[in-house]
Amino acid sequence: MARAAVIQSFYASMAWQKFRANIILERGLICERCHKLIASKGDATLHHACELTVHNIFDAMIALNPDKVELICRECHDMEHARFGLGKGKQVFIVYGPPCSGKSDYVYQNKKRNDLIVCLDSLFEAITGLPRYDKPDNMLTNVRSVYNLLIDQVKTRYGKWQTAWIVGGFADKYKREKLAEDLGAELVYCERSKDDVVSRILDDDRRRNLEVEYKRYIDDWFDKFRE
């Protein structure tokens, strides 16, 4: 069973629900970090000192040990895991711009070893084994599924990556800014003129044979783009 399913099953169990209720009853709805009143039981979180994994989650001395959990509010829990732009440590950048504007080049020039890159082009290449920029439409559903999973992991700061780079066109201003807000991300715009990106197609052997298709992508991006 996948890790997420195991963890979800544990938190839905009667053993956990009873344990959680007893801790809240004993300690009250006061955050043990910021010492503020927690508005409701639903906003109270029991934070494990030792991160739960598929290997230790059924060890009661770790998962159900009162001495190894801290009762904290939702905001402090988000701070603990640097979620939604809170806390320090993890950074998220949305690198956007027209097709062929050098977004991937920018990321690869700035990324470090423990960084996470979320890019549809890279996912197509990894999943299909086809040359980069060869993106069959009938594989889009599978690629999108993996992409959305990674976006969720960035949003919750899941994993041990240091910086996440989200690469895409993001021509729609509302969707772009909404995603940045949801992820606690900084926007990085790779600005190039329409003539410039069209000329870059011919300079790249991998894209030269897709000139017609890429010109259509470019026209569509500039039609939709709003600063």
N, C-alpha and C positions, 0 to 999 in steps of 0.2 A: 504493500500500500504506500502511496506517495506520502512524503512528509506532511504536506498541508492537510491531507485527509486524516492522518494519524492525530495530528495536533487538534484538528477540529472535533474529532470524535472524543478526544479526552475532555475538551472543554464543554462538551455537551453531556458528559456522563453525570450520573447521580452523585458519584463520589466527589467530583469537583464542585458541583453545585452546592452540595451540603457543606463541604470544606469552606467554600467562599462565603456562604451565608454565616457560618460560625465566626469566621475572622471579622466580618463586618459587624456582627452583633457584639463581639468582644471588644473591638477597638473603636467602634463608632465611625461616623462618616467625617473623619478628619484626615486630611492628607499628611502622611508622615514625612513628606519632603518640604512642602511650602507651608504646612500647618493651617491651611485654609479649610473652611467648611466645604464638603463635597455636596453638591445640590441634591443628588439622588443616588440610589444604589447602582443604577445603570451607568453612572459616571465614575464609579469607583473601580479601580483596577488593582489586582494582586500581581505585583511584579516579582518574578522569580530571580533570586540572586544568581542562580545558575541557569543559563538559557536551556529551555526544554528542547530535547532532540528525540528522535525515534529510539535512541539507545537508552535514554534515562527517564522518559516520560512515565513509564510504568513502575519506576522506583519511588515508592511512597515517601522515602526519606528525603527525596529531592522535590518531587512534584506536589506532595501533600504534607509538607513539613512547615508548621507555622513559623519556625525560626528562620526559614529560608525564603519567606515572602514578605513583601513590603506593600502596605495598603496606600496607594497614591491616587491622585486625581488624574483625569484624562490628559490634561495639559502637561503635567509632570511626566507622565508615561510617554507622551509624544516627544518631550524634550530628551528623555532617556535614550530613545531610539533615533533621535534627530529626524523625526517625521515631519512632513508637511512644511519644510523649511525652518523648523524650530531646532534649537540646539546648535552645536558646532560639529565640525568634522566633515560630514558629507556635503558635497556640493552637487548641484544639478544645473546643466546648461542646455538650453534648446538652441541648436545651431540651425538656422533657417535661411532660405533664399531660393532663387530660381534654380531649375535644373542646370547642371554643369557650371555652377558658380564657385565650386571649390570647397564645399561644406566638409566633405570627408577629408580633404587635404588639411583643412584647418584643424579638425579633430585630431588627426594622426600627428600633427606637428605639436600638439599641446597635451595629449593624453599621457598618462603614466601607467606603469605596469598593472596596478590594481584598479584601473578604471573600467567602467561598464559602458559599452557603446550600444545604443539601440537604433538600428538603421534598417529600413525595409530592404534596401539593396543588398546589404550584407546578409540579411536573413534569407532572402531568396537564394543567394549564392550558396549558403550553408545547407539549406534544406533540400534544394534541387540538385546540387552538384553541377549546375550549368555555369557557363561563363558569366562574369559580372555583367549586369545590365540586360541579360536575357531573362525576362520575367514572365513566364506563361500565366495567363489569366486564371486558368483552372487551379493554380496553386495558391492563389491569393488568400482564400479562406484559411488555409493552414498557416500561411505566413502571418496573417493578421492575428490569428489566435496566439501564436508565440509572442508577437509584438505586444499585444495587449497584456499578456502575462508579465512581460518585462516592465511595462509601464506601471502596472500595479505594484511590482516589487520596488520600483524607484519611488513611487508615492509613499509606500510604507517604510522605506529605507531598509528593506529586507536584504540580508547578505552583508558581506564584509568589504564591499567596494568602497573606494574613497570618493570618486567623482563619477557622475553619470553624464553621458553626452547623448542627447536625443537629437537625431539628425533627420531633417525632412524639409519639404517645401514650405508648409504652414503659411500659405498665401492669405488665408482668411484671418483677419485681424482678431475677430472675436474668439474664434477657436484657439488661436495661438496664445492669446493673453489668458484665456480660461485655463488652458493646459499649464501655462507657466504658474498661474495662481495655485492650481491643484497640486503641482509638484514642488512648489517652493523653488522655482527655477529662475535663472537669469537668461534673458534672451540675447543671442548673438546673431547679428544680421550679416550675412555674406553678400554684400551689395555689388551687383554687376549689371551693366546695361543689357538690353535684349540683344543688341548686335554683338556684344562681347561674348555672351554665352552661346549664341549660335555659332560663332567662329570657333569656339572651343570644341564643338562636336567634331569638326574636321581635323583637329589636332590630336584626337584620341582614337587610336586604331580600334579600340573596343567599341566605340560608339559610332564610328564613321558609317558602318553598314546599317545603323538604325537612325540615320539622319532624318528621314521623314517622320518617324515616330517621335523622335526627340523634339523636332520643331513644333509638333502638335502639343507636346507637354509644355514647352516653353510659352507658346501662345496662350495656352490655358492658364498657366501660372500668372502671367502678366495681366490677363483679363480679370483675374480674381483678386490680385494683390492689392491690399490697402495698408498703408503705413500706420 
